[in-house]
């Protein structure tokens, strides 16, 4: 693990790292300007600071201008797709603008946006999008094409760990914390990724050579990022869209609930049991002719008087 490494915030590697020189609030990092040029807080506390506080939009634009170009290159190494890399950075900064009061006071705003960029870039749902099923234009340089192909064959967790450690320059505990893994698991992922690359590309077995190739690969690609105002406007538009969708869903839910209450029965009515065929019952027949005795009885009843105890009048006749 021990090898000559660069510091995470070393300005000698601006293409891949893109980290601010101090992990402080963005309002501290770019809180002051001199003649229209952004400056950082001096290391000596006794020095005078020509304070000109920035607005939230200006602070966001400063963070975007500082981090977005490097993050696009990092996302390209994660995905191998130029458009997806640009989209990942834009979505991460859109989320940062929506949560700007939280991001602005974070101890490492650039790291916060980097985590969101990596999470979006490595989302497994991209494989179902039609625009990402077709192959992109390959890299012009054959050696860069071979390196990118090997990177895309690595599992996403190993690819992310390798980029953070050998590309961005984080140490092992920081890489483990950012990938939400234990330090031994992170070390195992890193060693497996290096072994896979060294097996396919033996000239990149040295981590310093691998870092230089990662830098050269991204520096030769034409990777662009949108302008900060466009990202802020897109974030606000997306927030309004989701708000309207939430309101529409709530109204539909309330309407459906009211309709259900209106049309639902107020008491329980047991269902009528279905009819069943009964066997063994004799068939009903029509009455036949009266017998001789019944005929005589009927004649006798009709001849008797209607009054008197000896006369019975049938009911309903």
RAUR-V768229 format. One record per residue. NEAR is the number of other C-alpha atoms within 8 Angstrom. Layout:
near
NEAR
NEAR
This chain:
near
2
3
5
5
6
6
7
10
10
9
6
4
8
10
11
14
13
14
10
9
7
6
8
11
12
14
10
9
12
14
15
14
13
8
4
5
6
8
10
9
10
6
4
5
5
4
6
4
6
7
7
7
7
11
6
7
7
8
13
10
10
9
12
10
9
9
11
12
13
12
14
15
13
12
17
13
11
15
11
10
8
8
6
11
16
14
8
14
14
11
10
13
11
12
9
10
10
9
8
9
6
7
10
10
11
11
7
10
15
10
8
10
11
10
9
9
14
12
8
10
12
9
7
5
6
7
8
7
8
7
5
9
8
6
5
5
4
5
8
6
6
7
6
11
11
8
10
10
8
11
11
11
6
10
7
8
8
12
13
11
13
13
12
11
13
12
12
10
12
11
8
10
7
8
13
13
9
8
9
6
9
8
9
6
9
13
9
8
12
12
8
9
12
11
9
10
14
11
7
7
9
8
7
10
12
7
10
9
10
11
10
8
9
10
11
8
9
13
8
6
7
5
9
7
10
8
6
10
7
8
12
10
8
9
12
9
8
8
9
8
8
8
8
8
8
8
8
8
8
8
8
8
8
8
8
8
8
8
8
8
7
6
6
6
5
4
4
5
4
4
4
4
4
4
4
4
4
5
4
4
5
4
4
4
4
4
4
4
4
6
6
6
6
8
9
8
8
8
8
8
8
6
6
7
6
7
6
6
5
5
10
6
5
5
4
3
3
